[in-house]
Amino acid sequence: MKTNFTPCPLARKLLILTVLFSLAVTLITTAGQLYREFKTDIRMVGERLEEIETSYSESLSASAWALDANRLKSDVEGIRRLPDIEFASIVVKGLKPIESGKRPEANPIERKLKLVYFYEKKQYDIGELFLVASSNGARDRLKDRILVTLST
């Protein structure tokens, strides 16, 4: 039994166009998702800096007011160990600067916070906390997501 099957050029073109279209849609939606996740990671770095400001400023100010260099050093090192924080430094009048970490060369996100202490209804400016975060961690996480996406 012999069948005469002749491939239809129109069906072949439709198949190729359908595959190419679905590939393009998949690539565009995946790129959009990865971009949104990267932007979320960058926003999280900024939120972490704000969290440090709200969580640590009172304690740092009290330690600075007492000129407790050991406590300040411990706090600065703890801040530096937080995700995406590359460098932390505190400058207090009456003490030498306390630093932890290394300033990133590329893509730094910097924040400078004034340390104030309230004593007998007066506000005293007693120092500054300088933070440098990096977007390198967000970039590394993006690369990992791309590799996972491509491998699945």
N, CA, C and O atoms as a MOPAC input file, in Angstrom:
PM7 MOZYME 1SCF
protein

 N      0.82200 1    -1.13500 1     0.00000 1
 C      0.00000 1     0.00000 1     0.00000 1
 C      0.89600 1     1.23800 1     0.00000 1
 O      1.72100 1     1.44000 1     0.89100 1
 N      0.71400 1     2.00500 1    -0.97000 1
 C      1.54000 1     3.17000 1    -1.19200 1
 C      0.67600 1     4.41500 1    -1.02500 1
 O     -0.39200 1     4.54500 1    -1.62400 1
 N      1.17400 1     5.32500 1    -0.18900 1
 C      0.43100 1     6.57600 1    -0.01700 1
 C      1.22600 1     7.69300 1    -0.64400 1
 O      2.45300 1     7.74300 1    -0.56300 1
 N      0.52500 1     8.54500 1    -1.24200 1
 C      1.16000 1     9.71300 1    -1.83800 1
 C      1.03300 1    10.88900 1    -0.86400 1
 O      0.00600 1    11.56200 1    -0.78000 1
 N      2.09900 1    11.09100 1    -0.15800 1
 C      2.12100 1    12.19900 1     0.78700 1
 C      3.07200 1    13.25200 1     0.27100 1
 O      4.27200 1    13.01400 1     0.12800 1
 N      2.54600 1    14.36400 1     0.00500 1
 C      3.39500 1    15.47400 1    -0.43700 1
 C      3.29700 1    16.56300 1     0.62100 1
 O      2.20500 1    17.01900 1     0.96100 1
 N      4.44600 1    16.97200 1     1.13400 1
 C      4.42200 1    18.00500 1     2.17500 1
 C      3.85400 1    19.31000 1     1.62900 1
 O      4.16100 1    19.73100 1     0.51400 1
 N      3.03800 1    19.91700 1     2.43100 1
 C      2.40900 1    21.17700 1     2.05200 1
 C      3.29000 1    22.32600 1     2.54200 1
 O      3.54300 1    22.42800 1     3.74200 1
 N      3.75900 1    23.18600 1     1.64800 1
 C      4.63000 1    24.28600 1     2.06100 1
 C      3.92200 1    25.26300 1     3.00500 1
 O      4.57100 1    25.86900 1     3.85700 1
 N      2.63600 1    25.42000 1     2.87000 1
 C      1.89700 1    26.33100 1     3.73800 1
 C      1.87700 1    25.81100 1     5.17100 1
 O      2.06900 1    26.58200 1     6.11100 1
 N      1.65000 1    24.52000 1     5.34600 1
 C      1.62700 1    23.92800 1     6.68900 1
 C      3.00100 1    24.04800 1     7.35300 1
 O      3.10400 1    24.32600 1     8.54700 1
 N      4.02500 1    23.83900 1     6.58000 1
 C      5.39500 1    23.94200 1     7.08800 1
 C      5.68700 1    25.36700 1     7.55400 1
 O      6.26500 1    25.56500 1     8.62200 1
 N      5.29100 1    26.35900 1     6.75700 1
 C      5.50800 1    27.76200 1     7.11800 1
 C      4.72700 1    28.12300 1     8.38200 1
 O      5.23700 1    28.82600 1     9.25500 1
 N      3.49800 1    27.64400 1     8.47200 1
 C      2.68300 1    27.91800 1     9.65400 1
 C      3.30100 1    27.31200 1    10.91200 1
 O      3.30300 1    27.93800 1    11.97200 1
 N      3.81600 1    26.11500 1    10.79100 1
 C      4.46700 1    25.45900 1    11.92400 1
 C      5.68600 1    26.25900 1    12.37200 1
 O      5.85900 1    26.50600 1    13.56600 1
 N      6.52000 1    26.66000 1    11.44200 1
 C      7.72700 1    27.43200 1    11.76700 1
 C      7.34300 1    28.77500 1    12.39700 1
 O      7.94400 1    29.18200 1    13.39200 1
 N      6.35200 1    29.46400 1    11.83000 1
 C      5.91900 1    30.75000 1    12.38000 1
 C      5.33700 1    30.59900 1    13.78600 1
 O      5.57400 1    31.43900 1    14.65400 1
 N      4.58400 1    29.53500 1    14.00500 1
 C      4.00200 1    29.29100 1    15.32200 1
 C      5.09300 1    29.04500 1    16.36400 1
 O      5.03500 1    29.58900 1    17.46700 1
 N      6.07100 1    28.23900 1    16.01900 1
 C      7.17700 1    27.96100 1    16.94400 1
 C      7.96900 1    29.23500 1    17.22200 1
 O      8.29700 1    29.51300 1    18.37500 1
 N      8.28100 1    30.01100 1    16.18800 1
 C      9.03100 1    31.25500 1    16.37700 1
 C      8.24700 1    32.26800 1    17.21300 1
 O      8.81800 1    32.95000 1    18.06400 1
 N      6.94800 1    32.36400 1    16.97000 1
 C      6.12100 1    33.29800 1    17.73400 1
 C      6.07100 1    32.90200 1    19.21200 1
 O      6.21200 1    33.75400 1    20.08900 1
 N      5.87200 1    31.62000 1    19.48400 1
 C      5.80500 1    31.18000 1    20.87800 1
 C      7.15900 1    31.35900 1    21.56200 1
 O      7.20300 1    31.67400 1    22.75100 1
 N      8.24400 1    31.16900 1    20.85200 1
 C      9.58300 1    31.38700 1    21.39500 1
 C      9.77600 1    32.86700 1    21.74100 1
 O     10.29500 1    33.19500 1    22.80800 1
 N      9.36200 1    33.74600 1    20.84500 1
 C      9.48800 1    35.18500 1    21.07800 1
 C      8.66700 1    35.61900 1    22.28200 1
 O      9.14500 1    36.39500 1    23.10900 1
 N      7.43000 1    35.12500 1    22.39300 1
 C      6.57400 1    35.47300 1    23.53100 1
 C      7.20100 1    34.97600 1    24.83100 1
 O      7.21000 1    35.69300 1    25.83200 1
 N      7.71600 1    33.77300 1    24.82000 1
 C      8.35200 1    33.20200 1    26.01000 1
 C      9.56400 1    34.03000 1    26.42100 1
 O      9.73000 1    34.33900 1    27.60100 1
 N     10.40500 1    34.38900 1    25.46800 1
 C     11.59600 1    35.18900 1    25.77800 1
 C     11.22100 1    36.56300 1    26.33700 1
 O     11.83600 1    37.02800 1    27.29600 1
 N     10.23900 1    37.20000 1    25.75800 1
 C      9.83100 1    38.53300 1    26.21100 1
 C      9.24400 1    38.47800 1    27.61800 1
 O      9.58300 1    39.31000 1    28.45900 1
 N      8.37200 1    37.51200 1    27.88400 1
 C      7.77700 1    37.42400 1    29.21700 1
 C      8.81400 1    37.03300 1    30.27100 1
 O      8.76800 1    37.53700 1    31.39300 1
 N      9.73900 1    36.14900 1    29.92900 1
 C     10.79500 1    35.75800 1    30.86400 1
 C     11.71300 1    36.94000 1    31.15300 1
 O     12.07500 1    37.16900 1    32.30700 1
 N     12.09100 1    37.68800 1    30.13000 1
 C     12.93400 1    38.87600 1    30.32800 1
 C     12.21700 1    39.89300 1    31.20500 1
 O     12.84000 1    40.49700 1    32.07900 1
 N     10.94000 1    40.09100 1    30.99300 1
 C     10.16500 1    41.00900 1    31.82200 1
 C     10.12400 1    40.57200 1    33.27500 1
 O     10.26600 1    41.39300 1    34.18200 1
 N      9.93300 1    39.29900 1    33.49100 1
 C      9.89600 1    38.76800 1    34.85300 1
 C     11.25300 1    38.93300 1    35.53900 1
 O     11.31800 1    39.34800 1    36.69600 1
 N     12.33700 1    38.60700 1    34.82600 1
 C     13.67500 1    38.75600 1    35.39300 1
 C     13.98700 1    40.21800 1    35.70700 1
 O     14.61800 1    40.51200 1    36.72300 1
 N     13.55300 1    41.12700 1    34.85000 1
 C     13.77000 1    42.56300 1    35.07300 1
 C     13.02200 1    43.02100 1    36.32700 1
 O     13.57700 1    43.76000 1    37.14000 1
 N     11.77800 1    42.59300 1    36.49000 1
 C     11.00200 1    42.96300 1    37.67600 1
 C     11.65400 1    42.42600 1    38.94900 1
 O     11.71100 1    43.12300 1    39.96200 1
 N     12.14200 1    41.19800 1    38.89800 1
 C     12.79900 1    40.61200 1    40.07000 1
 C     14.08600 1    41.35600 1    40.40400 1
 O     14.40100 1    41.54700 1    41.57900 1
 N     14.83500 1    41.77900 1    39.38500 1
 C     16.05700 1    42.54900 1    39.61200 1
 C     15.72300 1    43.89100 1    40.25200 1
 O     16.38100 1    44.29700 1    41.21000 1
 N     14.71100 1    44.58400 1    39.73800 1
 C     14.29300 1    45.86700 1    40.31000 1
 C     13.82700 1    45.68800 1    41.76100 1
 O     14.08000 1    46.54600 1    42.60800 1
 N     13.15200 1    44.58200 1    42.04000 1
 C     12.72100 1    44.29800 1    43.41200 1
 C     13.93400 1    44.11500 1    44.31800 1
 O     13.95200 1    44.62100 1    45.44000 1
 N     14.95200 1    43.39100 1    43.83800 1
 C     16.18200 1    43.20900 1    44.61900 1
 C     16.85500 1    44.55000 1    44.90900 1
 O     17.31900 1    44.78300 1    46.02600 1
 N     16.90800 1    45.42500 1    43.91600 1
 C     17.52700 1    46.74000 1    44.11100 1
 C     16.71200 1    47.54500 1    45.12700 1
 O     17.28400 1    48.21400 1    45.98800 1
 N     15.39500 1    47.48500 1    45.03200 1
 C     14.54000 1    48.19300 1    45.99100 1
 C     14.75700 1    47.64800 1    47.40200 1
 O     14.73600 1    48.40500 1    48.37300 1
 N     14.96700 1    46.33800 1    47.51200 1
 C     15.20300 1    45.71700 1    48.81700 1
 C     16.49900 1    46.23100 1    49.45100 1
 O     16.57900 1    46.36000 1    50.67300 1
 N     17.50800 1    46.52200 1    48.63300 1
 C     18.75400 1    47.08400 1    49.15800 1
 C     18.45700 1    48.44200 1    49.80400 1
 O     18.92700 1    48.71800 1    50.90800 1
 N     17.69000 1    49.27800 1    49.12800 1
 C     17.30900 1    50.57600 1    49.68700 1
 C     16.49700 1    50.42100 1    50.96400 1
 O     16.69300 1    51.16200 1    51.92700 1
 N     15.58400 1    49.45300 1    50.96800 1
 C     14.78200 1    49.21100 1    52.16600 1
 C     15.64700 1    48.71800 1    53.32400 1
 O     15.38400 1    49.04600 1    54.48100 1
 N     16.67100 1    47.93700 1    53.01600 1
 C     17.58300 1    47.45700 1    54.05500 1
 C     18.32800 1    48.63800 1    54.68000 1
 O     18.53700 1    48.67100 1    55.89200 1
 N     18.72700 1    49.60100 1    53.85300 1
 C     19.39700 1    50.79100 1    54.38500 1
 C     18.46000 1    51.57900 1    55.29800 1
 O     18.87800 1    52.07000 1    56.34600 1
 N     17.21300 1    51.69700 1    54.90300 1
 C     16.22900 1    52.38000 1    55.75300 1
 C     15.99400 1    51.60900 1    57.05100 1
 O     15.82900 1    52.20600 1    58.11400 1
 N     15.98100 1    50.28700 1    56.95700 1
 C     15.80100 1    49.44600 1    58.13700 1
 C     16.95700 1    49.63800 1    59.11400 1
 O     16.75200 1    49.68900 1    60.32700 1
 N     18.16100 1    49.74400 1    58.58400 1
 C     19.32500 1    49.99400 1    59.44000 1
 C     19.15300 1    51.32300 1    60.15900 1
 O     19.43100 1    51.43400 1    61.35300 1
 N     18.69700 1    52.32700 1    59.42800 1
 C     18.49800 1    53.64200 1    60.02600 1
 C     17.50300 1    53.57400 1    61.18700 1
 O     17.75800 1    54.12400 1    62.25800 1
 N     16.38600 1    52.91000 1    60.97500 1
 C     15.36500 1    52.86000 1    62.02800 1
 C     15.74000 1    51.91000 1    63.16000 1
 O     15.37000 1    52.15200 1    64.30900 1
 N     16.46300 1    50.84300 1    62.86400 1
 C     16.76900 1    49.83300 1    63.87700 1
 C     18.01800 1    50.14300 1    64.69100 1
 O     18.08500 1    49.81000 1    65.87400 1
 N     18.99900 1    50.77200 1    64.07400 1
 C     20.28600 1    50.93700 1    64.73400 1
 C     20.57500 1    52.35700 1    65.22600 1
 O     21.42500 1    52.52900 1    66.09900 1
 N     19.90500 1    53.36500 1    64.70100 1
 C     20.32100 1    54.73900 1    64.99400 1
 C     20.23000 1    55.07500 1    66.48300 1
 O     21.12000 1    55.74200 1    67.00900 1
 N     19.19400 1    54.63800 1    67.16200 1
 C     19.06100 1    54.95500 1    68.58500 1
 C     20.15500 1    54.28500 1    69.41000 1
 O     20.75700 1    54.91100 1    70.28300 1
 N     20.40800 1    53.00700 1    69.12700 1
 C     21.44900 1    52.27300 1    69.84900 1
 C     22.83600 1    52.85400 1    69.56700 1
 O     23.64800 1    53.01400 1    70.47800 1
 N     23.09600 1    53.16700 1    68.29200 1
 C     24.38500 1    53.75400 1    67.94000 1
 C     24.56400 1    55.11700 1    68.59900 1
 O     25.65100 1    55.44500 1    69.07600 1
 N     23.51400 1    55.89400 1    68.62100 1
 C     23.59300 1    57.21900 1    69.25200 1
 C     23.90000 1    57.09500 1    70.74300 1
 O     24.71400 1    57.84800 1    71.27800 1
 N     23.25200 1    56.15000 1    71.40500 1
 C     23.50500 1    55.95100 1    72.84100 1
 C     24.94000 1    55.49900 1    73.08200 1
 O     25.59300 1    55.97200 1    74.01300 1
 N     25.43400 1    54.58800 1    72.25100 1
 C     26.81700 1    54.12300 1    72.39200 1
 C     27.80400 1    55.24400 1    72.07700 1
 O     28.84500 1    55.36700 1    72.72200 1
 N     27.47100 1    56.04900 1    71.08900 1
 C     28.34400 1    57.17600 1    70.73300 1
 C     28.35900 1    58.21700 1    71.84500 1
 O     29.40800 1    58.77700 1    72.16100 1
 N     27.20000 1    58.47600 1    72.43600 1
 C     27.11100 1    59.44400 1    73.52700 1
 C     27.98800 1    58.98800 1    74.70500 1
 O     28.62800 1    59.80600 1    75.36600 1
 N     28.00700 1    57.68300 1    74.95300 1
 C     28.80000 1    57.12100 1    76.04900 1
 C     30.26000 1    56.89300 1    75.63500 1
 O     31.08000 1    56.46300 1    76.44700 1
 N     30.57600 1    57.18100 1    74.37700 1
 C     31.91800 1    56.94400 1    73.82200 1
 C     32.35800 1    55.49500 1    74.02900 1
 O     33.50600 1    55.22400 1    74.38100 1
 N     31.42300 1    54.57100 1    73.80500 1
 C     31.68200 1    53.14200 1    73.95700 1
 C     32.18400 1    52.58300 1    72.62200 1
 O     31.40200 1    52.08600 1    71.81100 1
 N     33.49000 1    52.67100 1    72.41200 1
 C     34.09300 1    52.26600 1    71.14100 1
 C     33.90100 1    50.77600 1    70.86600 1
 O     33.69900 1    50.38400 1    69.71600 1
 N     33.96000 1    49.94800 1    71.89500 1
 C     33.79600 1    48.49900 1    71.69000 1
 C     32.40200 1    48.16800 1    71.19500 1
 O     32.24200 1    47.35200 1    70.28800 1
 N     31.39500 1    48.79100 1    71.77900 1
 C     30.01100 1    48.55400 1    71.35500 1
 C     29.78800 1    49.07800 1    69.93100 1
 O     29.13300 1    48.42700 1    69.11800 1
 N     30.33800 1    50.25500 1    69.64300 1
 C     30.20700 1    50.82400 1    68.29200 1
 C     30.86400 1    49.91500 1    67.26300 1
 O     30.30800 1    49.67500 1    66.19100 1
 N     32.05300 1    49.41100 1    67.59400 1
 C     32.75200 1    48.51300 1    66.66700 1
 C     31.92900 1    47.26100 1    66.41300 1
 O     31.80700 1    46.81600 1    65.27200 1
 N     31.36600 1    46.69300 1    67.46900 1
 C     30.52900 1    45.49900 1    67.33400 1
 C     29.29800 1    45.78600 1    66.47300 1
 O     28.94100 1    44.98600 1    65.60800 1
 N     28.65100 1    46.92800 1    66.71100 1
 C     27.46800 1    47.28900 1    65.92000 1
 C     27.80800 1    47.51000 1    64.45400 1
 O     27.08100 1    47.05500 1    63.57100 1
 N     28.90600 1    48.20400 1    64.19000 1
 C     29.30900 1    48.48100 1    62.80700 1
 C     29.63100 1    47.18100 1    62.07700 1
 O     29.26600 1    47.01200 1    60.91400 1
 N     30.31000 1    46.26800 1    62.75600 1
 C     30.61600 1    44.97500 1    62.13000 1
 C     29.34700 1    44.16100 1    61.88800 1
 O     29.23700 1    43.46500 1    60.87900 1
 N     28.39000 1    44.24800 1    62.81000 1
 C     27.11100 1    43.56400 1    62.61300 1
 C     26.33600 1    44.11800 1    61.43000 1
 O     25.74900 1    43.36400 1    60.65400 1
 N     26.33700 1    45.42400 1    61.29700 1
 C     25.67300 1    46.06000 1    60.15300 1
 C     26.33700 1    45.61700 1    58.85500 1
 O     25.65300 1    45.33100 1    57.87300 1
 N     27.65100 1    45.56100 1    58.84900 1
 C     28.39700 1    45.20000 1    57.64700 1
 C     28.10500 1    43.76700 1    57.19800 1
 O     28.23000 1    43.45200 1    56.01500 1
 N     27.72700 1    42.91700 1    58.11500 1
 C     27.43500 1    41.51800 1    57.76200 1
 C     26.04300 1    41.33400 1    57.16500 1
 O     25.72300 1    40.25100 1    56.67300 1
 N     25.22000 1    42.36500 1    57.20000 1
 C     23.89300 1    42.25700 1    56.60200 1
 C     24.01500 1    42.08800 1    55.08100 1
 O     24.98200 1    42.56700 1    54.48800 1
 N     23.05700 1    41.42000 1    54.45100 1
 C     23.12900 1    41.20900 1    52.99800 1
 C     23.25900 1    42.52500 1    52.22800 1
 O     22.57100 1    43.50300 1    52.52200 1
 N     24.14100 1    42.52900 1    51.25400 1
 C     24.37200 1    43.62500 1    50.31200 1
 C     25.07300 1    44.83700 1    50.92200 1
 O     25.35700 1    45.78900 1    50.19500 1
 N     25.36400 1    44.84300 1    52.22300 1
 C     26.09900 1    45.94300 1    52.83900 1
 C     27.58400 1    45.62500 1    52.70900 1
 O     28.06900 1    44.62700 1    53.24400 1
 N     28.29300 1    46.48100 1    51.99500 1
 C     29.71000 1    46.23700 1    51.72000 1
 C     30.63600 1    46.99200 1    52.68300 1
 O     31.74000 1    46.53300 1    52.97500 1
 N     30.18300 1    48.14500 1    53.17300 1
 C     31.05000 1    48.99500 1    53.98400 1
 C     30.19100 1    49.78400 1    54.97000 1
 O     29.12000 1    50.28400 1    54.62300 1
 N     30.67700 1    49.88400 1    56.19400 1
 C     30.01200 1    50.70100 1    57.21000 1
 C     31.08200 1    51.43200 1    58.00100 1
 O     32.12400 1    50.86900 1    58.33600 1
 N     30.80900 1    52.68100 1    58.29000 1
 C     31.76100 1    53.50600 1    59.02800 1
 C     30.98900 1    54.43000 1    59.95300 1
 O     29.92700 1    54.94300 1    59.60100 1
 N     31.53900 1    54.63200 1    61.13600 1
 C     30.92600 1    55.57200 1    62.06700 1
 C     32.00400 1    56.54600 1    62.53700 1
 O     33.10700 1    56.15700 1    62.92000 1
 N     31.64700 1    57.80600 1    62.49100 1
 C     32.53500 1    58.86400 1    62.94200 1
 C     31.84100 1    59.56000 1    64.10300 1
 O     30.74400 1    60.10000 1    63.96500 1
 N     32.50400 1    59.53400 1    65.24000 1
 C     31.96000 1    60.13000 1    66.45700 1
 C     32.98400 1    61.11400 1    67.00400 1
 O     34.17900 1    60.82500 1    67.06700 1
 N     32.49300 1    62.27200 1    67.39200 1
 C     33.37600 1    63.27400 1    68.00100 1
 C     33.99300 1    62.67900 1    69.26400 1
 O     33.28200 1    62.19800 1    70.14600 1
 N     35.31100 1    62.71700 1    69.34100 1
 C     36.00100 1    62.18400 1    70.50500 1
 C     36.54900 1    60.77800 1    70.32100 1
 O     37.27300 1    60.28200 1    71.18500 1
 N     36.21500 1    60.11800 1    69.19500 1
 C     36.73500 1    58.78100 1    68.89900 1
 C     37.31200 1    58.76200 1    67.48900 1
 O     36.91600 1    59.55000 1    66.63000 1
 N     38.24900 1    57.85500 1    67.26900 1
 C     38.72000 1    57.70800 1    65.89100 1
 C     37.66500 1    56.94800 1    65.08700 1
 O     36.91000 1    56.16100 1    65.65900 1
 N     37.60000 1    57.16800 1    63.77100 1
 C     36.57300 1    56.50100 1    62.94400 1
 C     36.65100 1    54.97900 1    63.06900 1
 O     37.72900 1    54.39200 1    63.15300 1
 N     35.48100 1    54.37100 1    63.07800 1
 C     35.37300 1    52.91100 1    63.15100 1
 C     34.79700 1    52.45000 1    61.82000 1
 O     33.72600 1    52.89300 1    61.40400 1
 N     35.53400 1    51.54300 1    61.14900 1
 C     35.12600 1    51.09200 1    59.81600 1
 C     35.10900 1    49.57400 1    59.75200 1
 O     35.83800 1    48.89100 1    60.47200 1
 N     34.25900 1    49.06700 1    58.87200 1
 C     34.20700 1    47.63500 1    58.61800 1
 C     33.86300 1    47.41900 1    57.15500 1
 O     32.96200 1    48.06400 1    56.61800 1
 N     34.58600 1    46.50700 1    56.51300 1
 C     34.31500 1    46.17900 1    55.11800 1
 C     35.16700 1    46.98100 1    54.15800 1
 O     36.11100 1    47.66900 1    54.54600 1
 N     34.80400 1    46.87100 1    52.90800 1
 C     35.54200 1    47.52200 1    51.82700 1
 C     34.54000 1    48.21400 1    50.91400 1
 O     33.48700 1    47.66000 1    50.59800 1
 N     34.87100 1    49.40900 1    50.50100 1
 C     33.97900 1    50.14400 1    49.60000 1
 C     33.97700 1    49.46500 1    48.21900 1
 O     35.03900 1    49.18600 1    47.66200 1
 N     32.79200 1    49.20400 1    47.67600 1
 C     32.74100 1    48.60600 1    46.33200 1
 C     33.17700 1    49.62200 1    45.28600 1
 O     32.91400 1    50.81900 1    45.40400 1
 N     33.84300 1    49.11700 1    44.26900 1
 C     34.33500 1    49.99700 1    43.20800 1
 C     33.22500 1    50.37500 1    42.22800 1
 O     33.22400 1    51.47300 1    41.67200 1
 N     32.30000 1    49.47200 1    42.02700 1
 C     31.25300 1    49.72300 1    41.03400 1
 C     29.87700 1    49.68500 1    41.68300 1
 O     29.63400 1    48.90000 1    42.59900 1
 N     28.99200 1    50.52900 1    41.20700 1
 C     27.57900 1    50.55200 1    41.58300 1
 C     27.32200 1    50.68800 1    43.08200 1
 O     26.53000 1    49.92700 1    43.63700 1
 N     27.98000 1    51.64700 1    43.75300 1
 C     27.69900 1    51.79900 1    45.18100 1
 C     26.36100 1    52.49400 1    45.41100 1
 O     25.94300 1    53.35600 1    44.63800 1
 N     25.71500 1    52.10100 1    46.47700 1
 C     24.49400 1    52.76000 1    46.93800 1
 C     24.84000 1    53.28700 1    48.32500 1
 O     24.99000 1    52.50900 1    49.26700 1
 N     24.96500 1    54.60000 1    48.45200 1
 C     25.48700 1    55.18900 1    49.67800 1
 C     24.39500 1    55.88700 1    50.47500 1
 O     23.44000 1    56.43300 1    49.92300 1
 N     24.56700 1    55.85200 1    51.78500 1
 C     23.63800 1    56.53400 1    52.67300 1
 C     24.44300 1    57.07100 1    53.85500 1
 O     25.25800 1    56.35800 1    54.43900 1
 N     24.20800 1    58.31800 1    54.19300 1
 C     24.85600 1    58.94700 1    55.34400 1
 C     23.76600 1    59.32900 1    56.34100 1
 O     22.79500 1    60.00000 1    55.99200 1
 N     23.94200 1    58.88900 1    57.58800 1
 C     22.94100 1    59.13000 1    58.62500 1
 C     23.56400 1    59.91800 1    59.77100 1
 O     24.63800 1    59.57300 1    60.26400 1
 N     22.89500 1    60.95400 1    60.17900 1
 C     23.35300 1    61.72100 1    61.33200 1
 C     22.95000 1    60.99500 1    62.60300 1
 O     21.83400 1    60.48600 1    62.71700 1
 N     23.85900 1    60.95400 1    63.54400 1
 C     23.57000 1    60.38000 1    64.84400 1
 C     23.29800 1    61.52900 1    65.81200 1
 O     24.13900 1    62.40700 1    66.00800 1
 N     22.13400 1    61.50900 1    66.40000 1
 C     21.76100 1    62.56100 1    67.34800 1
 C     21.37400 1    61.91500 1    68.67500 1
 O     20.88200 1    60.78800 1    68.72500 1
 N     21.61000 1    62.65900 1    69.73000 1
 C     21.26400 1    62.17500 1    71.05900 1
 C     20.51000 1    63.28400 1    71.78200 1
 O     20.89500 1    64.45200 1    71.72800 1
 N     19.44600 1    62.90500 1    72.44900 1
 C     18.63900 1    63.86900 1    73.19200 1
 C     18.98200 1    63.74600 1    74.67200 1
 O     18.88800 1    62.67700 1    75.27600 1
 N     19.37900 1    64.87300 1    75.22300 1
 C     19.73600 1    64.90300 1    76.63800 1
 C     19.22500 1    66.20500 1    77.23100 1
 O     19.52800 1    67.29300 1    76.74100 1
 N     18.44700 1    66.07200 1    78.29300 1
 C     17.84300 1    67.22400 1    78.96700 1
 C     17.13900 1    68.15900 1    77.98200 1
 O     17.34400 1    69.37200 1    77.98600 1
 N     16.31100 1    67.55600 1    77.14800 1
 C     15.47500 1    68.26200 1    76.17200 1
 C     16.27700 1    69.01800 1    75.11600 1
 O     15.76100 1    69.94600 1    74.49300 1
 N     17.52500 1    68.63300 1    74.91400 1
 C     18.35100 1    69.23100 1    73.86200 1
 C     18.81800 1    68.12900 1    72.91800 1
 O     19.02900 1    66.98400 1    73.31900 1
 N     18.97000 1    68.50300 1    71.68000 1
 C     19.45100 1    67.56500 1    70.66500 1
 C     20.92400 1    67.85000 1    70.40000 1
 O     21.32400 1    68.99300 1    70.17700 1
 N     21.72000 1    66.78500 1    70.43000 1
 C     23.15500 1    66.90600 1    70.18500 1
 C     23.51600 1    66.07700 1    68.95500 1
 O     23.20100 1    64.88900 1    68.88700 1
 N     24.17200 1    66.70400 1    67.98900 1
 C     24.71800 1    65.97600 1    66.84500 1
 C     26.05300 1    65.39600 1    67.29300 1
 O     26.99500 1    66.13700 1    67.57600 1
 N     26.13100 1    64.07700 1    67.35700 1
 C     27.33800 1    63.46600 1    67.92500 1
 C     28.15100 1    62.65700 1    66.92900 1
 O     29.24100 1    62.19000 1    67.26000 1
 N     27.64700 1    62.48300 1    65.72500 1
 C     28.41700 1    61.73200 1    64.74800 1
 C     27.61100 1    61.38200 1    63.51500 1
 O     26.48500 1    61.84100 1    63.32300 1
 N     28.23000 1    60.54800 1    62.68200 1
 C     27.58000 1    60.11200 1    61.44000 1
 C     27.87200 1    58.64000 1    61.19600 1
 O     28.95100 1    58.13000 1    61.50100 1
 N     26.88000 1    57.98700 1    60.63900 1
 C     27.03100 1    56.60900 1    60.18000 1
 C     27.00800 1    56.65600 1    58.66000 1
 O     26.08700 1    57.20900 1    58.06000 1
 N     28.02500 1    56.07600 1    58.04700 1
 C     28.12700 1    56.06400 1    56.59100 1
 C     28.01900 1    54.61700 1    56.13400 1
 O     28.80300 1    53.76400 1    56.55000 1
 N     27.03500 1    54.34600 1    55.26900 1
 C     26.79300 1    52.99300 1    54.76900 1
 C     26.98400 1    52.95100 1    53.26200 1
 O     26.59400 1    53.88000 1    52.55400 1
 N     27.57800 1    51.88300 1    52.78100 1
 C     27.70400 1    51.66400 1    51.34200 1
 C     27.22900 1    50.24900 1    51.05100 1
 O     27.80500 1    49.26600 1    51.51900 1
 N     26.17700 1    50.17600 1    50.27400 1
 C     25.66700 1    48.88500 1    49.81500 1
 C     26.05700 1    48.73600 1    48.34700 1
 O     26.51300 1    49.68700 1    47.71300 1
 N     25.87800 1    47.55900 1    47.83200 1
 C     26.23500 1    47.30200 1    46.44700 1
 C     25.10100 1    46.55700 1    45.75000 1
 O     24.39200 1    45.75300 1    46.35700 1
 N     24.95400 1    46.84300 1    44.48000 1
 C     23.96400 1    46.11100 1    43.68600 1
 C     24.56800 1    44.83500 1    43.10400 1
 O     23.90800 1    44.13000 1    42.34100 1
 N     25.80900 1    44.53800 1    43.45600 1
 C     26.45300 1    43.33100 1    42.93000 1
 C     25.72500 1    42.06000 1    43.36400 1
 O     25.63200 1    41.10500 1    42.59200 1
 N     25.21000 1    42.04300 1    44.59400 1
 C     24.45600 1    40.88100 1    45.05200 1
 C     23.19400 1    40.66600 1    44.22200 1
 O     22.84200 1    39.53300 1    43.89300 1
 N     22.51400 1    41.77000 1    43.88700 1
 C     21.31300 1    41.68100 1    43.05100 1
 C     21.68000 1    41.18100 1    41.65400 1
 O     20.94400 1    40.39400 1    41.05900 1
 N     22.80200 1    41.63500 1    41.14000 1
 C     23.26000 1    41.17300 1    39.81900 1
 C     23.59600 1    39.68500 1    39.84500 1
 O     23.26600 1    38.94900 1    38.91500 1
 N     24.25400 1    39.24900 1    40.91500 1
 C     24.58800 1    37.82500 1    41.03300 1
 C     23.33100 1    36.96900 1    41.11600 1
 O     23.26000 1    35.90100 1    40.50800 1
 N     22.33400 1    37.44200 1    41.87200 1
 C     21.07100 1    36.69600 1    41.96300 1
 C     20.36500 1    36.66200 1    40.61000 1
 O     19.73800 1    35.66100 1    40.26400 1
 N     20.46400 1    37.75000 1    39.84300 1
 C     19.87800 1    37.78000 1    38.50000 1
 C     20.56900 1    36.75500 1    37.60000 1
 O     19.90200 1    36.03100 1    36.86100 1
 N     21.89100 1    36.69100 1    37.65800 1
 C     22.62800 1    35.70200 1    36.85300 1
 C     22.19800 1    34.28800 1    37.22300 1
 O     22.00600 1    33.44600 1    36.34500 1
 N     22.04500 1    34.02000 1    38.53300 1
 C     21.59900 1    32.69100 1    38.97300 1
 C     20.20700 1    32.37000 1    38.43100 1
 O     19.95200 1    31.25200 1    37.98500 1
 N     19.30700 1    33.35800 1    38.47100 1
 C     17.95200 1    33.13000 1    37.95000 1
 C     17.97900 1    32.86000 1    36.45000 1
 O     17.23600 1    32.01200 1    35.95600 1
 N     18.82800 1    33.57500 1    35.73100 1
 C     18.93700 1    33.34700 1    34.28500 1
 C     19.41900 1    31.92200 1    34.01600 1
 O     18.88400 1    31.23400 1    33.14600 1
 N     20.42600 1    31.48500 1    34.76300 1
 C     20.93200 1    30.12600 1    34.57300 1
 C     19.86200 1    29.08400 1    34.89100 1
 O     19.71900 1    28.09800 1    34.16700 1
 N     19.11400 1    29.29600 1    35.96500 1
 C     18.04300 1    28.35200 1    36.32600 1
 C     16.97900 1    28.33500 1    35.23900 1
 O     16.50100 1    27.27000 1    34.84800 1
 N     16.60900 1    29.51800 1    34.75200 1
 C     15.58500 1    29.60900 1    33.70800 1
 C     16.02300 1    28.92800 1    32.43800 1
 O     15.23400 1    28.22200 1    31.81000 1
 N     17.26400 1    29.12500 1    32.04700 1
 C     17.76100 1    28.51000 1    30.81500 1
 C     17.90400 1    26.97800 1    30.95300 1
 O     17.77000 1    26.24000 1    29.97700 1
 N     18.17500 1    26.53200 1    32.16700 1
 C     18.37600 1    25.09000 1    32.33400 1
 C     17.05600 1    24.32900 1    32.47400 1
 O     17.05200 1    23.09900 1    32.41600 1
 N     15.94600 1    25.02900 1    32.65600 1
 C     14.67100 1    24.31900 1    32.80300 1
 C     13.83400 1    24.42600 1    31.55600 1
 O     12.72900 1    23.88600 1    31.50600 1

